[in-house]
Amino acid sequence: MLRVQDLQPPADINRVQADARIDILQQIEREFVARHPGSSPASHQTAYDRAVRLMRTTAQHAFNLNEEPRRLRDATAVTSSARAACWPAGLVERGVPFIEVNLGFSAGSPGWDTHQQNFNAVRQLSGILDPAWGTLMKDLKQRGLLESTLIVWMGEFGRTPRINPQQGRDHYPNAWSAVMAGGGIRGGQVVGRTSADGTTVEAAPPTNVPDFLGTVVRALGIDHRRQNMSNVQRPIRLVDLNARPVESVLQ
């Protein structure tokens, strides 16, 4: 069964015992932070407090696929990875601001790092990703959440246009694609292009990484030129100051 680990106590520990242990941990955390004030101990305490709060609230039900509509469970019943796509809409509905769904390494799958047998791997992965992606978009729309939820589908680099001797494709940062949909995005279009052999970007100007990240930030309604201060008063920009958001995809 697909589930998030550790939301419930072990079978041999009842709720009263679990709560008592958590209370002891929280007391130890408070005493340690009091003796050793600073951002690192406070962050450690905050991480555990948030985990406990999730365990003790109804928000944990967002991870229970049995509570999702039957049509949604059936649509993604092929694999556990595809069924995990049921979770984001429920989390969005409960106010979670950022969600990552990762289709990566699993038993019998190389993930997207296809240095060997690229075509077989991508065929297998796409058979999981495509129905899950479509179901997520449809589910968000039916819940009235698609127009307020930005979806970004991407990796950190592309793959070589040329096939290596192992029938694979290697790391390639010169040209690759990403998909954006939902809130803040004017969909139904392709922006940019590569050369016929896929080795170089021919669009003028090309969309670089800061431009793409600036587009994401703008789609969320945030000024991409904004600069935040960290908890140690270090200035950190959201994206590079020279980023040029792609205006044609923004609503």
Secondary structure by P-SEA (a helix, b strand, c coil): ccccccccccccccaaaaaaaaaaaaaaaaaaaaacccaaaaaaaaaaaaaaaaaacccccccccccccaaaaaaccccccccccccaaaaaaacccbbbbbbcccccccccccccaaaaaaaaaaaacaaaaaaaaaaaaaacccccbbbbbbccccccccccccccccccccccccccccccccccccccccccccccccccccccaaaaaaaaaaaacccccbbbbcccbbbbbcccccccccccccc
